Amino acid sequence: MPAQQPQSPQPADEDKIPFAGFTARAFEWFSGLEQDNSRAYFTATRERYETDVRGALMLMLQELSGTVGGSVRVFRQQNDMRFAPASPYKTRTYGVLEFTSPAKARLYADVSARGVYSGSGYHRLTSDQQTRYRAAVVDDQIGARLLDALATALDVGLELISDDLSSVPRGYPRDHPRAELLQHRSLLAGRLLPGGSGITREKALDHVTGSWRAAAPVTSWLDEHVGPSTLAPRERWPRRAAKHASG
């Protein structure tokens, strides 16, 4: 996950700006960024980004936090150039509501040229999470409940994102009845609301909360049978040694 962008102090209640939706200017800003992903463009349009994009997303998540709980985290727009990304800026602005007591799946939302996307699930299962996930999948009763939850999510219009392995993991039969589930390294459910000429406050809130509610059968299964990683941060995704060119 990208490093957290420091957040501004919360305004007093009497000074709090209400969430008003996403203007057409927000989606136009992303279209411009996709055409000119440069520091010059970002600097020249910084005020629009801070107000119409990041500011609006922050206000929406803060309002929803008051309803469903969780702490707001909005990630930085800049890519980490140490890892040689293709461009200096992300073409979406995204944030989450995080839950630590008790720990459960994050509630996610992003803004891009396409519109507003929202969903939930588990992203990048660590090794200990994968062990618990696969043990639950191969259990006939528990695995069948996940299939039911995923079918329910699809029936209400959610899209599933799973980041699959190329084959069934070692130690499991290739013809297992839930072989496809065993290949998942992530499992998320969400949907997009197109931006068009702007998204009103009511439409944005209804879309985001509706997507989160629709994903609940999947996230409840994950919370119950997988849960958060118990590994130390450095043990979760060990870095591979860099390969040196030969010759």
Helices and strands as residue ranges (DSSP letters): G 13-15, E 21-23, H 24-35, H 39-44, H 46-48, I 49-55, H 56-68, E 71-74, G 81-83, E 92-100, E 103-112, E 115-122, H 127-138, H 140-155, E 159-161, H 179-182, E 187-194, E 198-200, H 201-225, H 233-236
